[in-house]
Amino acid sequence: MSVAPESPKQLTVRTVPLHDGRPLLAHLPEAAPLAWLRGGEGLVGWGEAARITLPAENGGSGGSGVQRFGAAARWLAEVLARAEVTDALDLPGTGPVVFGGFTFAPDSAGSTLVLPRVVIGRRGDRTWLTTVGDGPGARPADVLREVRPLRPVGRLAWRDGTPDAGQWRAAVAEAVARIRAGALDKVVLAREVHADAPADIDVRTLLARLSRDYPGCYTFSVAGMVGATPELLIRREGDDVTSLVLAGTRARGGTPEEDARLAADLTGSAKDVEEHRYAVDSLRATLTPLCSSIDVPDLPELLRLANVQHLASPVRGTLRPEVSTLDVVAAMHPTAAVGGTPTPTAVDLIRDLEGTDRGRYAGPVGWLDARGNGEWGIALRCAEITGPRARLFAGCGIVAGSDPDAELAEADSKFRVMREALTDGT
Ligand SMILES: C=C(O[C@H]1C=CC=C(C(=O)O)[C@@H]1O)C(=O)O
């Protein structure tokens, strides 16, 4: 477990209104930017007042027996206990805020939470600045310095990941065979592709393109995981929670007629409706004991994004008072949109057939404030950025009626999000 060595004993946290109408991204410096943005609102942050990076849990190589969500909750409680907060706004996202990303698998190291030194947030017409620390550098005038302009990514060299496209197709066929033999109902299989840039990638460039092209998605950047996910695991404000379940996908059409045909094909497809139902059923089963009331629509709606269209079910609930946000996140992960049904069998099959560590892909990503308000998505349509390297991920829900070639094409349409964000001139 690593914690930022400079963590001070006492954390002085101040939130003040900010009268600055510029886009939030315009404030972000290039080094280790943190972001959670949707439609111009959200949070950006930088610097590290405190940080935890968790090791693999028991069972993995080098596993430590630390349960990652529980360890994160304990760390957060300790950090918040040291915070002296002055918060003039008292809104979701004001006061101390941590950004976080958890690994998909328990035996994978790297779940990370960061308390930034500076956060700028926006909700409706209100913008605020939160600083952590007492030094002269914590004054708004010092914090809001000019940042370097965004850098282009440069010419990329693309490589297939492991498994490659052919091997992944075979893995999908194997999964379909196991599902037809009755071993499980659904599994989500993912693959990766890699891109090498000529220099360190300016994550802000990717964030700017993602939030421009996917304004309805959650554009995020947390400790190197960068993407624009359409899938909201949980938003909490007070005791109210909302979630958006996605499963079932078609590409967008090149013409309005083709688009409508693909949409009708999706909503009328028994295979996709079944795939979606597994995801809704697993969410309902997980949320019901945590909520005093829950509202799940009978039928999914259509969610249209620039690259794909999905079957989508918005779910609302009221949390029981004793339940923490990280309890909910831990209980919901992995949903059937990224794991499968039944979950334990699906997760075992993912390990057998993918043969690679997903890292924080398909894990919960988001932010949390000291009152328990927060937004957590599932890290999809994303890439892990390490210096000049990008590792992109995309996965597809496999059920008895899945066709490996169609799934390969669907994964490609999901890769488009990050491929285009990484490509200059798009
Ligand atoms: C696993 C991914 O998407 C999930 C979310 C929505 C629709 C999905 C699908 O139709 O297969 C996937 O379950 C991904 O984008 O990598």
The ligand as an SDF file (V2000), in Angstrom:
LIG
                    3D

 16 16  0  0  0  0  0  0  0  0999 V2000
  -18.1050   -4.0580  -21.6670 C   0  0  0  0  0  0  0  0  0  0  0  0
  -18.4110   -2.9730  -22.3820 C   0  0  0  0  0  0  0  0  0  0  0  0
  -19.6800   -2.5230  -22.5490 O   0  0  0  0  0  0  0  0  0  0  0  0
  -20.7530   -3.0480  -21.7510 C   0  0  0  0  0  0  0  0  0  0  0  0
  -21.6970   -1.9400  -21.5430 C   0  0  0  0  0  0  0  0  0  0  0  0
  -22.7220   -1.6950  -22.4130 C   0  0  0  0  0  0  0  0  0  0  0  0
  -23.0430   -2.6240  -23.4130 C   0  0  0  0  0  0  0  0  0  0  0  0
  -22.3930   -3.8270  -23.4790 C   0  0  0  0  0  0  0  0  0  0  0  0
  -22.7460   -4.8150  -24.5270 C   0  0  0  0  0  0  0  0  0  0  0  0
  -23.7470   -4.6120  -25.2520 O   0  0  0  0  0  0  0  0  0  0  0  0
  -22.0450   -5.8220  -24.6930 O   0  0  0  0  0  0  0  0  0  0  0  0
  -21.3740   -4.2330  -22.4650 C   0  0  0  0  0  0  0  0  0  0  0  0
  -22.0230   -5.0710  -21.5340 O   0  0  0  0  0  0  0  0  0  0  0  0
  -17.3590   -2.1370  -22.9990 C   0  0  0  0  0  0  0  0  0  0  0  0
  -17.6850   -1.0930  -23.5570 O   0  0  0  0  0  0  0  0  0  0  0  0
  -16.1630   -2.5020  -22.8980 O   0  0  0  0  0  0  0  0  0  0  0  0
  1  2  2  0
  2  3  1  0
  2 14  1  0
  3  4  1  0
  4  5  1  0
  4 12  1  0
  5  6  2  0
  6  7  1  0
  7  8  2  0
  8  9  1  0
  8 12  1  0
  9 10  2  0
  9 11  1  0
 12 13  1  0
 14 15  2  0
 14 16  1  0
M  END
$$$$
